[in-house]
């Protein structure tokens, strides 16, 4: 999970300081989250998913697909959503 967070940040050329500012935390706090030295709080997990436009399951390592499979297969459209 922590490698995935780092990779998402690096692919967008964001600094840890920029992400920390977005999350309203210090750069050192974010660095500890990214390195795995600190647990990832749920509110930060959600903000990161929104920032990177990926689903939470992807960040958590529960899927290899960064976007919702239900959306990409038309699940919502086909089920009246």
C-alpha positions as CSV (number, residue, x, y, z in Angstrom):
1,X,0.0,0.0,0.0
2,X,2.7,2.5,0.9
3,X,4.7,1.8,-2.3
4,X,1.5,2.4,-4.2
5,X,1.0,5.8,-2.5
6,X,4.6,6.8,-3.3
7,X,4.3,5.6,-6.9
8,X,1.1,7.6,-7.5
9,X,2.8,10.7,-6.1
10,X,5.9,10.3,-8.1
11,X,4.1,9.5,-11.4
12,X,2.5,13.0,-11.1
13,X,5.8,14.7,-10.1
14,X,4.3,15.8,-6.8
15,X,6.6,16.5,-3.8
16,X,5.8,15.1,-0.4
17,X,5.5,18.7,0.7
18,X,2.8,19.5,-1.9
19,X,0.8,16.4,-0.9
20,X,1.2,17.3,2.8
21,X,-0.1,20.8,2.1
22,X,-3.1,19.3,0.3
23,X,-3.8,17.0,3.2
24,X,-3.2,19.8,5.8
25,X,-0.5,17.9,7.6
26,X,3.3,18.4,7.9
27,X,5.7,17.0,5.3
28,X,7.3,14.8,8.0
29,X,3.9,13.4,9.0
30,X,3.1,12.6,5.3
31,X,6.6,11.1,4.9
32,X,5.9,8.7,7.8
33,X,2.6,7.7,6.2
34,X,4.2,7.1,2.9
35,X,7.1,5.1,4.4
36,X,4.7,2.9,6.5
37,X,6.1,4.3,9.8
38,X,2.6,5.7,10.5
39,X,-0.8,4.2,9.9
40,X,-2.8,5.6,7.0
41,X,-5.9,7.4,8.6
42,X,-9.1,6.8,6.7
43,X,-9.7,10.5,6.0
44,X,-6.3,10.8,4.4
45,X,-6.9,7.6,2.4
46,X,-10.1,9.1,1.0
47,X,-8.4,12.4,0.2
48,X,-5.6,10.6,-1.6
49,X,-8.0,8.5,-3.6
50,X,-9.8,11.7,-4.6
51,X,-6.6,13.5,-5.5
52,X,-5.2,10.7,-7.7
53,X,-8.7,9.8,-9.0
54,X,-8.4,6.2,-8.1
55,X,-10.5,4.0,-5.9
56,X,-9.6,3.2,-2.3
57,X,-9.2,-0.5,-3.0
58,X,-6.4,0.3,-5.4
59,X,-4.5,2.3,-2.8
60,X,-5.0,-0.5,-0.2
61,X,-3.7,-3.1,-2.6
62,X,-7.0,-5.0,-2.8
63,X,-7.1,-4.6,-6.6
64,X,-4.7,-4.0,-9.4
65,X,-7.3,-1.8,-11.2
66,X,-7.1,1.9,-10.2
67,X,-10.6,2.6,-11.3
68,X,-13.9,1.0,-10.3
69,X,-14.6,-2.1,-12.3
70,X,-18.3,-1.7,-11.9
71,X,-18.1,1.8,-13.5
72,X,-16.0,0.6,-16.4
73,X,-18.3,-2.3,-17.1
74,X,-21.4,-0.1,-17.1
75,X,-22.7,-1.5,-13.8
76,X,-24.4,1.7,-12.7
77,X,-25.9,2.4,-16.1
78,X,-27.2,-1.1,-16.5
79,X,-28.7,-1.2,-13.0
80,X,-30.6,2.1,-13.1
81,X,-28.1,4.3,-11.3
